[in-house]
Amino acid sequence: MEELFDWDDGNIGKNLAHGVQDWEIEETCLDPMAQVTDYEQVRGEGRSILLGRAPTSGKYLRVVYTLRPDRLGNELIRPISAVEMTPSERKRYQRK
């Protein structure tokens, strides 16, 4: 199976402090209704903000991620942070 996510010691379990499991981040990024709402450069790296839902837990999450190439040049999603959406973000997500 093709890898889609870039996980290592720097980001595995990092979002547990926000009550978010790594598998919930993956489900949210794969949500067909997910919306990328913002993009910015941080220290020369592009970061996107995605609003989506993890169907197994039912959580509505805001995920900040970047894209990084693997050894073969395929782009992988590298999650940076994830928290539950604010009420206004959830309304925005549900309007789509």
N, C-alpha and C positions, 0 to 999 in steps of 0.2 A: 504494500500500500504506500502511496506517495505521501511523504511528510508535507504538512501544510504549515506547521508551527515551529518556531525557533524557541525551544525551552532549554535553559541551562541553570546553573547555580545562581545566576544573577536575577532570574525572574520566577523560578519555580517556587510556588507557595508564597510569593511576595504579597499577594492580595488577600491572604487569609485575615490580615488585620482589618480589612474592610468587609469581612464575611463572605468573600467570593473565592470559590474553588477554581483551580485551573481548568477543569473540565467544563465549568460554567462559562468561562471565557471562550473556550473553543466553540461550544454550542452557540453562543451569542454571535461570534464572528461568522458562523455558518448559517445564521438565520436568514432565510430568503427575503424577509421583510426588513432586514437591517438597513440603516441609513448612515452614510458617512456625512457628518454635519460640519466638519471643520478640518482644516489642514494648516500646519505651521512648521516652520523650521526651528529646531532647537539644537544648538551647537552643531550646525551643519547637517543635521539629520531630519528628514521629513517625518512628521508625526500626524496621524489622522485620528479623529474622534468618531467612533461608531456607536450608534444607538441600536440596541437589539435585545432579543429575549432568549434566555436559556430555557427551552421547553421542558426539560426534565424537572428543574427546580421551580420554574415559573417566574424567575427573577428577571426584571427589566434592568439591563446594565448599560453603563456608559464605559466603553473600552477605549483607551488610548493605546495605539500601536504604531509600529513602524514596519517597513518591509526591508528585509535583508536577504542578500543572496546566499545560497548554500554553496558547497564546493563545486557543484555542477552549474551554478549560475541561475538556478531556479529561485524565484522570490518566495520567501517564507514570511509568515506573519509573526512578528515578535511583539507579544503583549508587554506593555509597559505598566499600565495601571488599569484597574477596573473597580467601579463603585456602582451602587444602585442609582438609577436615574432619579433626578429631581422630579417633582410633579409636573413642571412645565416641559421637561424633556420627554416624560412619558406621554403627555398629551400630544406632543409633536410626533412621536413615534406612532401612536395609535391613529393619527389622522391619515397616514399613508394608505 
